Amino acid sequence: MSFVRELGAAERIYCREQTDHGNQTLVQVLIISNAHKINEQKARQALVKLYQGYYPVLGYKICPSDDQTTLVYLSKDEQQAEQDLMSNFKYQQGTDWHEVFQDELNIPFDNDNLSRWIIINGNILIMSFHHGLVDAKNLFYISRQYLSLCSTLISVKPKNTLCIEPMEKYLFNKYSYEKISDLELKPRSSRPDSIISRTHVRHFYFSNQILDRLIEQSHSNKIRLNSILSVITATAYYLASDYNEEKTLKIHMMVNIRPHLKLDYEQPGMFVTVFDCFVNINQSSISSSWLNAIQQHNDLHRRINEKEYIMNCKNDTDLLNMINNNESFSCDDVHFAFSNLGLLSNTDDNQIEEHYFGVSLIEQRWTSTILVGVSTINGRLCFTIAYNKNKIEKAFIEKWIEKIYYLLEQI
């Protein structure tokens, strides 16, 4: 094995959450058209080729550093990496993919194997990754490359997709690892026995008719689709909660900072930070969704332009300190987290029909017990709601979805 690099503060937080609590398993589901079904032999060959020629990170593992003060990526030798990939690959027939999606969210990773691959009925691709290794947008680009290889297996000159430095190193001009590497790796608490099946998931999509109307009105209001979608989701939450008085909802808005650092989405790594966003809602403001969306759009983009994400990442080092010191903390005031991947570019053959993604939420720690994931592909607006079923009632989730449908149809 060979040394790759040290993990950054945010990546180390994800590792501790994964190891201690089972949080932060990232799972993605792609529904592939029946015209492009994948056979098992090609799928296995493509996975090896993906590792060898495009994404060597598929052969990484996470280990303590030699001095036991931090965590590092090590690269396995090629033979071991390929064996581990094959042992974590499944090709199944007749399985209920909805159940597999939910089950995968509740299976934590060890630090030796950081991905799992499942193909069901030849046209459902489920990819589970240790979230410290990739963010959701990057995972989609990995899957798109994989599907292209499954279709052709043509030898194409690969891009340089080596694992890049942690986001803290890009954000701080004279960044020193001292802030994160001088923290001792203190003994971890034992993982709860009841870790399995705490995260539940619901997914659904809207037709291109609703999507086209939303895009048209977003353009006319000079805002991004993300703003109106987050406001609609928040308003639907308000209605599902049967609030009568004015309420301020706190949303953890997941922002991918790659564009601001001029980094390609195809480069592996975790480049997402959290912005606290607030939406004020009352009964009379429900009809003012577009005004709320314009206000949120202007506020969020002002904060991004002012590079507030740098302070967010500095806060990660403080959070890591708290985790290492076993200090208690929570985000009880956060109503839900919202992650919109935006418009996803399909493969050349338009293989992908639907896209869903979720993250395990075993414990309410540094974000919410609910994550709303949104993406747009193949003319469909796809929603995924992952939630901690011990904290959130299924009946509430179903009512919330009804209200989302209602508001989108009204708009």
Secondary structure by P-SEA (a helix, b strand, c coil): ccccccccaaaaaaaaaaacccccbbbbbbbbcccccccaaaaaaaaaaaaacccccccbbbbccccccbbbbbbccaaaaaaaaaaaccccccccaaaaaaaaaaccccccccbbbbbccccbbbbbcccccccaaaaaaaaaaaaaaaaccccccccccccccccccccccccccccccccccccccccccccccccccccccccaaaaaaaaaaaaaacccaaaaaaaaaaaaaaaaaccccbbbbbbbccccccccccccccccccbbbbbbbbbbbccccccaaaaaaaaaaaaaaaaaaacaaaaaaaaaaaaaaaaaabbbbbcccccbbbbbcccccccccccccccccccccccccccccbbbbbbbccccbbbbbbbccccccaaaaaaaaaaaaaaaaac
